Amino acid sequence: MEAEALRQRATRNVRLLRRLNVVTLSVAILVYVGLLGIALTQGVGPLAVFASCVMLAEILVFQIVRTLCDHFDIVRDRRL
């Protein structure tokens, strides 16, 4: 019974992590677009480069979390 409760909690936590991951990416995209807009209108090239680097890092983190969640699903399904 305790193993089932742990499995349900793990499933819920992975679902929450996936949702948080998508929300974080969405916020990062909004900030990126805003910073690019500022960089273009004010003629600040280095800000555009910096914002692009931060956005690439966020995409990398998004992909790592997504892959990790998929791995958790595979491991959990294997134990059933």
SVG drawing of the C-alpha trace seen along z (x, -y; Angstrom):
<svg xmlns="http://www.w3.org/2000/svg" viewBox="-2 -54 29 58">
<polyline fill="none" stroke="black" stroke-width="0.4" points="0.0,0.0 2.8,-2.4 4.5,-1.7 1.3,-2.6 1.1,-5.9 4.7,-6.7 4.0,-5.9 1.0,-8.2 2.9,-11.0 5.8,-10.6 3.3,-10.7 1.7,-13.8 5.1,-15.5 6.3,-14.7 3.0,-16.2 3.6,-19.3 7.2,-19.5 6.2,-19.3 3.6,-22.1 6.1,-24.3 8.7,-23.6 6.2,-24.8 5.2,-27.9 8.9,-28.8 9.6,-28.5 6.6,-30.7 7.8,-33.4 11.3,-33.1 9.9,-33.6 7.9,-36.7 11.0,-38.2 13.1,-37.4 10.7,-39.1 10.6,-42.1 14.4,-42.3 14.7,-41.9 12.2,-44.7 14.2,-47.0 17.5,-46.0 16.1,-46.7 14.4,-50.0 17.3,-51.4 20.0,-50.0 21.7,-48.0 23.2,-45.0 24.9,-43.4 21.6,-43.2 20.2,-41.2 23.2,-38.8 22.9,-38.5 19.1,-37.8 19.7,-35.2 22.3,-33.4 20.0,-33.3 17.1,-32.0 19.3,-29.2 20.2,-28.3 16.5,-28.2 15.7,-26.0 18.5,-23.6 17.1,-23.4 13.6,-22.9 14.8,-20.0 16.8,-18.5 13.7,-18.6 11.5,-17.1 14.0,-14.3 14.3,-13.6 10.5,-13.4 10.3,-11.0 13.1,-8.9 11.2,-8.9 8.1,-7.6 10.1,-4.8 11.6,-3.7 8.3,-3.9 6.5,-1.8 9.3,0.8 8.6,1.4 4.9,2.0"/>
</svg>
